[in-house]
């Protein structure tokens, strides 16, 4: 890759989540994204303000499911498994119905 392009190790997945979520929420300053890479793949941890949780999750978890699917597409392009964990402001992980952690 030349200097004008970014490598996957820079976190195209993290940038995508950060951009999308900041466009959707009322309080973009409360958005934080952490990216951890290990032998299991990439884990993106998303934290938003309490008042914005519904916007990120969506009705019946559809927005969160769509974000997870898009992250898998980004990851598959780079032969990496990417998972999204949404953490509530109180520290609990958000579970979407029909999904296995």
Phi and psi in radians as a Rosetta constraint file:
Dihedral C 1 N 2 CA 2 C 2 CIRCULARHARMONIC -1.522 0.35
Dihedral N 2 CA 2 C 2 N 3 CIRCULARHARMONIC 3.091 0.35
Dihedral C 2 N 3 CA 3 C 3 CIRCULARHARMONIC -1.175 0.35
Dihedral N 3 CA 3 C 3 N 4 CIRCULARHARMONIC -0.357 0.35
Dihedral C 3 N 4 CA 4 C 4 CIRCULARHARMONIC -1.448 0.35
Dihedral N 4 CA 4 C 4 N 5 CIRCULARHARMONIC -0.216 0.35
Dihedral C 4 N 5 CA 5 C 5 CIRCULARHARMONIC -1.882 0.35
Dihedral N 5 CA 5 C 5 N 6 CIRCULARHARMONIC 2.668 0.35
Dihedral C 5 N 6 CA 6 C 6 CIRCULARHARMONIC -1.763 0.35
Dihedral N 6 CA 6 C 6 N 7 CIRCULARHARMONIC 2.518 0.35
Dihedral C 6 N 7 CA 7 C 7 CIRCULARHARMONIC -1.451 0.35
Dihedral N 7 CA 7 C 7 N 8 CIRCULARHARMONIC 2.848 0.35
Dihedral C 7 N 8 CA 8 C 8 CIRCULARHARMONIC -1.103 0.35
Dihedral N 8 CA 8 C 8 N 9 CIRCULARHARMONIC -0.524 0.35
Dihedral C 8 N 9 CA 9 C 9 CIRCULARHARMONIC -1.120 0.35
Dihedral N 9 CA 9 C 9 N 10 CIRCULARHARMONIC -0.285 0.35
Dihedral C 9 N 10 CA 10 C 10 CIRCULARHARMONIC -1.321 0.35
Dihedral N 10 CA 10 C 10 N 11 CIRCULARHARMONIC -0.312 0.35
Dihedral C 10 N 11 CA 11 C 11 CIRCULARHARMONIC 1.732 0.35
Dihedral N 11 CA 11 C 11 N 12 CIRCULARHARMONIC 0.998 0.35
Dihedral C 11 N 12 CA 12 C 12 CIRCULARHARMONIC -1.021 0.35
Dihedral N 12 CA 12 C 12 N 13 CIRCULARHARMONIC -0.590 0.35
Dihedral C 12 N 13 CA 13 C 13 CIRCULARHARMONIC -1.145 0.35
Dihedral N 13 CA 13 C 13 N 14 CIRCULARHARMONIC -0.766 0.35
Dihedral C 13 N 14 CA 14 C 14 CIRCULARHARMONIC -1.129 0.35
Dihedral N 14 CA 14 C 14 N 15 CIRCULARHARMONIC -0.759 0.35
Dihedral C 14 N 15 CA 15 C 15 CIRCULARHARMONIC -1.076 0.35
Dihedral N 15 CA 15 C 15 N 16 CIRCULARHARMONIC -0.705 0.35
Dihedral C 15 N 16 CA 16 C 16 CIRCULARHARMONIC -1.062 0.35
Dihedral N 16 CA 16 C 16 N 17 CIRCULARHARMONIC -0.880 0.35
Dihedral C 16 N 17 CA 17 C 17 CIRCULARHARMONIC -1.076 0.35
Dihedral N 17 CA 17 C 17 N 18 CIRCULARHARMONIC -0.804 0.35
Dihedral C 17 N 18 CA 18 C 18 CIRCULARHARMONIC -1.045 0.35
Dihedral N 18 CA 18 C 18 N 19 CIRCULARHARMONIC -0.799 0.35
Dihedral C 18 N 19 CA 19 C 19 CIRCULARHARMONIC -1.112 0.35
Dihedral N 19 CA 19 C 19 N 20 CIRCULARHARMONIC -0.866 0.35
Dihedral C 19 N 20 CA 20 C 20 CIRCULARHARMONIC -1.077 0.35
Dihedral N 20 CA 20 C 20 N 21 CIRCULARHARMONIC -0.881 0.35
Dihedral C 20 N 21 CA 21 C 21 CIRCULARHARMONIC -1.124 0.35
Dihedral N 21 CA 21 C 21 N 22 CIRCULARHARMONIC -0.715 0.35
Dihedral C 21 N 22 CA 22 C 22 CIRCULARHARMONIC -1.117 0.35
Dihedral N 22 CA 22 C 22 N 23 CIRCULARHARMONIC -0.469 0.35
Dihedral C 22 N 23 CA 23 C 23 CIRCULARHARMONIC -1.326 0.35
Dihedral N 23 CA 23 C 23 N 24 CIRCULARHARMONIC -0.448 0.35
Dihedral C 23 N 24 CA 24 C 24 CIRCULARHARMONIC -1.608 0.35
Dihedral N 24 CA 24 C 24 N 25 CIRCULARHARMONIC -0.627 0.35
Dihedral C 24 N 25 CA 25 C 25 CIRCULARHARMONIC -1.440 0.35
Dihedral N 25 CA 25 C 25 N 26 CIRCULARHARMONIC 2.821 0.35
Dihedral C 25 N 26 CA 26 C 26 CIRCULARHARMONIC -1.394 0.35
Dihedral N 26 CA 26 C 26 N 27 CIRCULARHARMONIC -0.530 0.35
Dihedral C 26 N 27 CA 27 C 27 CIRCULARHARMONIC -2.110 0.35
Dihedral N 27 CA 27 C 27 N 28 CIRCULARHARMONIC 1.410 0.35
Dihedral C 27 N 28 CA 28 C 28 CIRCULARHARMONIC -1.141 0.35
Dihedral N 28 CA 28 C 28 N 29 CIRCULARHARMONIC -0.359 0.35
Dihedral C 28 N 29 CA 29 C 29 CIRCULARHARMONIC -1.225 0.35
Dihedral N 29 CA 29 C 29 N 30 CIRCULARHARMONIC -0.349 0.35
Dihedral C 29 N 30 CA 30 C 30 CIRCULARHARMONIC -1.522 0.35
Dihedral N 30 CA 30 C 30 N 31 CIRCULARHARMONIC -0.029 0.35
Dihedral C 30 N 31 CA 31 C 31 CIRCULARHARMONIC -1.439 0.35
Dihedral N 31 CA 31 C 31 N 32 CIRCULARHARMONIC 2.275 0.35
Dihedral C 31 N 32 CA 32 C 32 CIRCULARHARMONIC -2.385 0.35
Dihedral N 32 CA 32 C 32 N 33 CIRCULARHARMONIC 2.457 0.35
Dihedral C 32 N 33 CA 33 C 33 CIRCULARHARMONIC -2.253 0.35
Dihedral N 33 CA 33 C 33 N 34 CIRCULARHARMONIC 2.276 0.35
Dihedral C 33 N 34 CA 34 C 34 CIRCULARHARMONIC -2.083 0.35
Dihedral N 34 CA 34 C 34 N 35 CIRCULARHARMONIC 2.390 0.35
Dihedral C 34 N 35 CA 35 C 35 CIRCULARHARMONIC -2.098 0.35
Dihedral N 35 CA 35 C 35 N 36 CIRCULARHARMONIC 2.134 0.35
Dihedral C 35 N 36 CA 36 C 36 CIRCULARHARMONIC -2.135 0.35
Dihedral N 36 CA 36 C 36 N 37 CIRCULARHARMONIC 2.263 0.35
Dihedral C 36 N 37 CA 37 C 37 CIRCULARHARMONIC -1.953 0.35
Dihedral N 37 CA 37 C 37 N 38 CIRCULARHARMONIC 2.254 0.35
Dihedral C 37 N 38 CA 38 C 38 CIRCULARHARMONIC -2.493 0.35
Dihedral N 38 CA 38 C 38 N 39 CIRCULARHARMONIC -2.944 0.35
Dihedral C 38 N 39 CA 39 C 39 CIRCULARHARMONIC -1.167 0.35
Dihedral N 39 CA 39 C 39 N 40 CIRCULARHARMONIC -0.336 0.35
Dihedral C 39 N 40 CA 40 C 40 CIRCULARHARMONIC -1.475 0.35
Dihedral N 40 CA 40 C 40 N 41 CIRCULARHARMONIC -0.285 0.35
Dihedral C 40 N 41 CA 41 C 41 CIRCULARHARMONIC 2.319 0.35
Dihedral N 41 CA 41 C 41 N 42 CIRCULARHARMONIC -2.593 0.35
Dihedral C 41 N 42 CA 42 C 42 CIRCULARHARMONIC -1.948 0.35
Dihedral N 42 CA 42 C 42 N 43 CIRCULARHARMONIC 2.332 0.35
Dihedral C 42 N 43 CA 43 C 43 CIRCULARHARMONIC -2.051 0.35
Dihedral N 43 CA 43 C 43 N 44 CIRCULARHARMONIC 2.094 0.35
Dihedral C 43 N 44 CA 44 C 44 CIRCULARHARMONIC -1.774 0.35
Dihedral N 44 CA 44 C 44 N 45 CIRCULARHARMONIC 2.094 0.35
Dihedral C 44 N 45 CA 45 C 45 CIRCULARHARMONIC -1.859 0.35
Dihedral N 45 CA 45 C 45 N 46 CIRCULARHARMONIC 2.146 0.35
Dihedral C 45 N 46 CA 46 C 46 CIRCULARHARMONIC -1.963 0.35
Dihedral N 46 CA 46 C 46 N 47 CIRCULARHARMONIC 2.298 0.35
Dihedral C 46 N 47 CA 47 C 47 CIRCULARHARMONIC -2.208 0.35
Dihedral N 47 CA 47 C 47 N 48 CIRCULARHARMONIC 2.305 0.35
Dihedral C 47 N 48 CA 48 C 48 CIRCULARHARMONIC -2.322 0.35
Dihedral N 48 CA 48 C 48 N 49 CIRCULARHARMONIC 2.945 0.35
Dihedral C 48 N 49 CA 49 C 49 CIRCULARHARMONIC -1.138 0.35
Dihedral N 49 CA 49 C 49 N 50 CIRCULARHARMONIC 2.689 0.35
Dihedral C 49 N 50 CA 50 C 50 CIRCULARHARMONIC -0.987 0.35
Dihedral N 50 CA 50 C 50 N 51 CIRCULARHARMONIC -0.691 0.35
Dihedral C 50 N 51 CA 51 C 51 CIRCULARHARMONIC -1.237 0.35
Dihedral N 51 CA 51 C 51 N 52 CIRCULARHARMONIC -0.271 0.35
Dihedral C 51 N 52 CA 52 C 52 CIRCULARHARMONIC -1.781 0.35
Dihedral N 52 CA 52 C 52 N 53 CIRCULARHARMONIC -0.023 0.35
Dihedral C 52 N 53 CA 53 C 53 CIRCULARHARMONIC -1.021 0.35
Dihedral N 53 CA 53 C 53 N 54 CIRCULARHARMONIC -0.725 0.35
Dihedral C 53 N 54 CA 54 C 54 CIRCULARHARMONIC -1.096 0.35
Dihedral N 54 CA 54 C 54 N 55 CIRCULARHARMONIC -0.607 0.35
Dihedral C 54 N 55 CA 55 C 55 CIRCULARHARMONIC -1.227 0.35
Dihedral N 55 CA 55 C 55 N 56 CIRCULARHARMONIC -0.629 0.35
Dihedral C 55 N 56 CA 56 C 56 CIRCULARHARMONIC -1.321 0.35
Dihedral N 56 CA 56 C 56 N 57 CIRCULARHARMONIC -0.654 0.35
Dihedral C 56 N 57 CA 57 C 57 CIRCULARHARMONIC -1.407 0.35
Dihedral N 57 CA 57 C 57 N 58 CIRCULARHARMONIC -0.763 0.35
Dihedral C 57 N 58 CA 58 C 58 CIRCULARHARMONIC 1.413 0.35
Dihedral N 58 CA 58 C 58 N 59 CIRCULARHARMONIC 3.023 0.35
Dihedral C 58 N 59 CA 59 C 59 CIRCULARHARMONIC -1.134 0.35
Dihedral N 59 CA 59 C 59 N 60 CIRCULARHARMONIC 2.222 0.35
Dihedral C 59 N 60 CA 60 C 60 CIRCULARHARMONIC 0.960 0.35
Dihedral N 60 CA 60 C 60 N 61 CIRCULARHARMONIC 0.421 0.35
Dihedral C 60 N 61 CA 61 C 61 CIRCULARHARMONIC 1.354 0.35
Dihedral N 61 CA 61 C 61 N 62 CIRCULARHARMONIC 0.250 0.35
Dihedral C 61 N 62 CA 62 C 62 CIRCULARHARMONIC -1.135 0.35
Dihedral N 62 CA 62 C 62 N 63 CIRCULARHARMONIC -0.673 0.35
Dihedral C 62 N 63 CA 63 C 63 CIRCULARHARMONIC -1.173 0.35
Dihedral N 63 CA 63 C 63 N 64 CIRCULARHARMONIC -0.765 0.35
Dihedral C 63 N 64 CA 64 C 64 CIRCULARHARMONIC -1.100 0.35
Dihedral N 64 CA 64 C 64 N 65 CIRCULARHARMONIC -0.726 0.35
Dihedral C 64 N 65 CA 65 C 65 CIRCULARHARMONIC -1.085 0.35
Dihedral N 65 CA 65 C 65 N 66 CIRCULARHARMONIC -0.748 0.35
Dihedral C 65 N 66 CA 66 C 66 CIRCULARHARMONIC -1.107 0.35
Dihedral N 66 CA 66 C 66 N 67 CIRCULARHARMONIC -0.729 0.35
Dihedral C 66 N 67 CA 67 C 67 CIRCULARHARMONIC -1.072 0.35
Dihedral N 67 CA 67 C 67 N 68 CIRCULARHARMONIC -0.730 0.35
Dihedral C 67 N 68 CA 68 C 68 CIRCULARHARMONIC -1.118 0.35
Dihedral N 68 CA 68 C 68 N 69 CIRCULARHARMONIC -0.694 0.35
Dihedral C 68 N 69 CA 69 C 69 CIRCULARHARMONIC -1.123 0.35
Dihedral N 69 CA 69 C 69 N 70 CIRCULARHARMONIC -0.795 0.35
Dihedral C 69 N 70 CA 70 C 70 CIRCULARHARMONIC -1.117 0.35
Dihedral N 70 CA 70 C 70 N 71 CIRCULARHARMONIC -0.631 0.35
Dihedral C 70 N 71 CA 71 C 71 CIRCULARHARMONIC -1.144 0.35
Dihedral N 71 CA 71 C 71 N 72 CIRCULARHARMONIC -0.650 0.35
Dihedral C 71 N 72 CA 72 C 72 CIRCULARHARMONIC -1.125 0.35
Dihedral N 72 CA 72 C 72 N 73 CIRCULARHARMONIC -0.643 0.35
Dihedral C 72 N 73 CA 73 C 73 CIRCULARHARMONIC -1.125 0.35
Dihedral N 73 CA 73 C 73 N 74 CIRCULARHARMONIC -0.804 0.35
Dihedral C 73 N 74 CA 74 C 74 CIRCULARHARMONIC -1.049 0.35
Dihedral N 74 CA 74 C 74 N 75 CIRCULARHARMONIC -0.775 0.35
Dihedral C 74 N 75 CA 75 C 75 CIRCULARHARMONIC -1.138 0.35
Dihedral N 75 CA 75 C 75 N 76 CIRCULARHARMONIC -0.713 0.35
Dihedral C 75 N 76 CA 76 C 76 CIRCULARHARMONIC -1.134 0.35
Dihedral N 76 CA 76 C 76 N 77 CIRCULARHARMONIC -0.518 0.35
Dihedral C 76 N 77 CA 77 C 77 CIRCULARHARMONIC -1.097 0.35
Dihedral N 77 CA 77 C 77 N 78 CIRCULARHARMONIC -0.465 0.35
Dihedral C 77 N 78 CA 78 C 78 CIRCULARHARMONIC -2.018 0.35
Dihedral N 78 CA 78 C 78 N 79 CIRCULARHARMONIC 0.324 0.35
Dihedral C 78 N 79 CA 79 C 79 CIRCULARHARMONIC 0.939 0.35
Dihedral N 79 CA 79 C 79 N 80 CIRCULARHARMONIC 0.775 0.35
Dihedral C 79 N 80 CA 80 C 80 CIRCULARHARMONIC -2.316 0.35
Dihedral N 80 CA 80 C 80 N 81 CIRCULARHARMONIC 2.544 0.35
Dihedral C 80 N 81 CA 81 C 81 CIRCULARHARMONIC -1.607 0.35
Dihedral N 81 CA 81 C 81 N 82 CIRCULARHARMONIC 2.134 0.35
Dihedral C 81 N 82 CA 82 C 82 CIRCULARHARMONIC -2.038 0.35
Dihedral N 82 CA 82 C 82 N 83 CIRCULARHARMONIC 2.238 0.35
Dihedral C 82 N 83 CA 83 C 83 CIRCULARHARMONIC -2.105 0.35
Dihedral N 83 CA 83 C 83 N 84 CIRCULARHARMONIC 2.605 0.35
Dihedral C 83 N 84 CA 84 C 84 CIRCULARHARMONIC -2.013 0.35
Dihedral N 84 CA 84 C 84 N 85 CIRCULARHARMONIC 2.228 0.35
Dihedral C 84 N 85 CA 85 C 85 CIRCULARHARMONIC -2.036 0.35
Dihedral N 85 CA 85 C 85 N 86 CIRCULARHARMONIC 2.134 0.35
Dihedral C 85 N 86 CA 86 C 86 CIRCULARHARMONIC -1.773 0.35
Dihedral N 86 CA 86 C 86 N 87 CIRCULARHARMONIC 2.150 0.35
Dihedral C 86 N 87 CA 87 C 87 CIRCULARHARMONIC -1.894 0.35
Dihedral N 87 CA 87 C 87 N 88 CIRCULARHARMONIC 2.234 0.35
Dihedral C 87 N 88 CA 88 C 88 CIRCULARHARMONIC -1.202 0.35
Dihedral N 88 CA 88 C 88 N 89 CIRCULARHARMONIC 2.738 0.35
Dihedral C 88 N 89 CA 89 C 89 CIRCULARHARMONIC -0.980 0.35
Dihedral N 89 CA 89 C 89 N 90 CIRCULARHARMONIC -0.471 0.35
Dihedral C 89 N 90 CA 90 C 90 CIRCULARHARMONIC -1.452 0.35
Dihedral N 90 CA 90 C 90 N 91 CIRCULARHARMONIC -0.012 0.35
Dihedral C 90 N 91 CA 91 C 91 CIRCULARHARMONIC 1.762 0.35
Dihedral N 91 CA 91 C 91 N 92 CIRCULARHARMONIC -0.140 0.35
Dihedral C 91 N 92 CA 92 C 92 CIRCULARHARMONIC -1.390 0.35
Dihedral N 92 CA 92 C 92 N 93 CIRCULARHARMONIC 2.580 0.35
Dihedral C 92 N 93 CA 93 C 93 CIRCULARHARMONIC -1.449 0.35
Dihedral N 93 CA 93 C 93 N 94 CIRCULARHARMONIC 2.444 0.35
Dihedral C 93 N 94 CA 94 C 94 CIRCULARHARMONIC -1.459 0.35
Dihedral N 94 CA 94 C 94 N 95 CIRCULARHARMONIC 2.196 0.35
Dihedral C 94 N 95 CA 95 C 95 CIRCULARHARMONIC -1.871 0.35
Dihedral N 95 CA 95 C 95 N 96 CIRCULARHARMONIC 2.273 0.35
Dihedral C 95 N 96 CA 96 C 96 CIRCULARHARMONIC -1.678 0.35
Dihedral N 96 CA 96 C 96 N 97 CIRCULARHARMONIC 2.363 0.35
Dihedral C 96 N 97 CA 97 C 97 CIRCULARHARMONIC -1.021 0.35
Dihedral N 97 CA 97 C 97 N 98 CIRCULARHARMONIC 2.408 0.35
Dihedral C 97 N 98 CA 98 C 98 CIRCULARHARMONIC 1.466 0.35
Dihedral N 98 CA 98 C 98 N 99 CIRCULARHARMONIC 0.039 0.35
Dihedral C 98 N 99 CA 99 C 99 CIRCULARHARMONIC -1.905 0.35
Dihedral N 99 CA 99 C 99 N 100 CIRCULARHARMONIC 2.528 0.35
Dihedral C 99 N 100 CA 100 C 100 CIRCULARHARMONIC -1.779 0.35
Dihedral N 100 CA 100 C 100 N 101 CIRCULARHARMONIC 2.326 0.35
